[in-house]
Amino acid sequence: MEALTRRNFIGGLALAGAAVAIPATAGPAQAAPKAASDVETWQLIGKDVFTGDAGSSRGQGVTTDGSHWYFSSSNGLEITDMKYNTVLKTSPAIPAELADPSQLSSKGLNHIGDLDYANGHLYIPLDSSASDPGSPHEYPYEYNTPVFALYNAGDLTFTGRATALDAHGVHDIASWVAVDAEKGLAYGMAYADATQIAVYSLSDFTFKKYISISQPINEAQGGKVHQGWMYFSCNDAEQTIARADLKTGEVQVLFNLTVPYPQEVEGLAFLETRDGLTLNILNREQPDPNAPGNVTFYHYLLQTPGKPVIKGTPEVGSFLTANPGKWTPAAKFSYQWLLDGTPLAHATGHRFDLLSKYLGDKVTVEVTGTWADGTSTTVESAPVKVRRGSGRTAG
């Protein structure tokens, strides 16, 4: 087993399940989300920095099965445990039948993009950086022979299944592959200013259709599907992290992964933890122009508001309390009680006493949760109607 090479680990990071939420004091800046009010908010909770051999083998793509990480370099694959200890590494990972010129690619294949995992297999996007001045495509010299290949996740071996994709006249539609195993679909996208997502059958990679998107996505280096959305990590001028609704095509910009030195945004992966959903993004960085670069693995936690519930018996003479529900990550709360939709002055505590003048009114409570990074959201409870008292006291 190869010794772990990394630095600047933020202790207690919740990727292995320990409960913690660490506010970011340094690292990528998060831009205010654009577009609709339902745009997600992601909080930076930590990072791992890979150097040396680890940086070399983890600088392209990433996916996970929940118990292992699978990384790609431009021509290699690596399995690690969830603490990044190497389990298996292979380089070159492109076998001769794919690397050599063939019916799949007249130039041969020498580049691996951002990969995905499903059902014991790795779905690998391949292409060639070799020059091809005779190509009719928009970018004639490189990345114009896209191929999807299927590997065994357990031992990183090629299964023998690979399919050349029709590039449909666009550039590098195999920069990454994203898989929706439940729906039996795979996805790809053109590299430069893409206006559509290409949809393929997962069983044989035959092209099915395009999904038009509401605004161009430029230089997407990674893609993953989660709950009906395609998430992108882009190496455009803003280092955009975005998502697109796979039904409507609506694009939402989530944040920008920017650092004050040269960088290249690479692949991304989701991981469910006991603390919530994390989004994990690879970024090649050159902090010191006179030293070797590294690969930084940034970890973001989805901020999820709870569902407030009013506790107690809604009778005159009793009192109600506000239960804010479960918020991810943990938040600080403030309260505002309302009668028939109108906020009550000074009714801003956890407890609300039911006076006789409130008989027949509908009571709700607004809970505002503020996270460690300063962002906040407000959620209102369902109403309860105040009735006549029965002499009981609610708790």
Sequence and secondary structure as in RCSB ss.txt:
>XXXX:A:sequence
MEALTRRNFIGGLALAGAAVAIPATAGPAQAAPKAASDVETWQLIGKDVFTGDAGSSRGQGVTTDGSHWYFSSSN
GLEITDMKYNTVLKTSPAIPAELADPSQLSSKGLNHIGDLDYANGHLYIPLDSSASDPGSPHEYPYEYNTPVFAL
YNAGDLTFTGRATALDAHGVHDIASWVAVDAEKGLAYGMAYADATQIAVYSLSDFTFKKYISISQPINEAQGGKV
HQGWMYFSCNDAEQTIARADLKTGEVQVLFNLTVPYPQEVEGLAFLETRDGLTLNILNREQPDPNAPGNVTFYHY
LLQTPGKPVIKGTPEVGSFLTANPGKWTPAAKFSYQWLLDGTPLAHATGHRFDLLSKYLGDKVTVEVTGTWADGT
STTVESAPVKVRRGSGRTAG
>XXXX:A:secstr
     EE   TT TTSS       SSS B     S TT   EEEEEEEEE HHHHHHSSSEEEE SSEEEEE SS
 EEEEETT  EEEEESS S HHHHS  SS TT   EE B EEETTEEEEEEE  S  TT  SSSTTSS   EEEE
EETTT  EEEEEEE   TTSS TBSB EEETTTTEEEEB SSSEEEEEEEETTT  EEEEEEEEEEE SEEEEEE
ETTEEEEEE STT EEEEEETTT  EEEEEE B SS EEEEEEEEEEETTEEEEEEEEEE SSTTS  EEEEEEE
EE B    EEES  BTT EEEEE    BS  EEEEEEEETTEE TT  SSEEE  GGGTT EEEEEEEEE TTS 
EEEEE   EE B   S    
